Amino acid sequence: MKNRAVAVFGGTFDPVHYGHLRAAAEVAERLKVSDFRLLPAGQPPHREGTWADAYHRLAMLELALAPYPDLTVDEREVRRDGPSFMVDTLASIRAQVGDAPILLCLGQDAANGLNRWHRWRELFDLAHLVVMTRPRSRPRYPQDSAEMFRERRVQRTRDLMGQPAGRVRHVEVTQLAISSTDIRRQLAGGRDPRFLLPATVLAYIRKHGLYGCNESVGKKG
Ligand code: ATP
């Protein structure tokens, strides 16, 4: 039986790749979540802007997920003007889902830097955290967040499902050493990142000349 939890996997998805997609699929399956949303950041406050416009990042996510109706795109951050803070995003989701558990999914690298997020302590009041393993990222929490993660850690999915928020579960996913940075570098350098991301997404990137790619690379003839 599926859980009534809502999973939210935020990121810049610049572009989306199989590291994101496989992790999402495995968490959805393992935690039996039927409402799993990938949520592209509009104007991410944690770094110096993005490379592709929100419009393109959204379009690429939609292409990647088109064959998989159980994984959906939540557009609320890209539809909002100005910087998007996860704490505000989760509050707006919470207002819609009542007391259903919300699972904020993030990779280990992102979890390690959680204490730099805007009003990060409040995230635990709004959602559970599901931390997914990622190659080359070990758990390394700064002192203030280490305590939060330690105190709130649970081992079983059912410990998350009995309450709306406040726990942390670590989930091992298949280790795919893929990053958007590497894909962008390959494209800008005239190389072909095929098989690291869906072919439909790569075709979109080439069609729109994103990330400094050359449209002719990777085409036959
Ligand atoms: P960039 O290289 O531009 O920083 P990225 O590949 O890290 O991008 P993001 O969109 O920044 O992708 O990541 C969104 C979320 O997905 C983060 O929580 C990140 O930890 C997680 N994530 C990204 N790639 C992987 C992967 N290969 N395996 C597991 N989690 C991943």
Residues whose N, C-alpha, C, O or C-beta is under 5 A from the ligand:
A	BS01	ATP	G10 G11 T12 F13 D14 G19 H20 A23 C105 L106 G107 Q108 D109 A110 T133 R134 L176 I178 S179 S180 T181
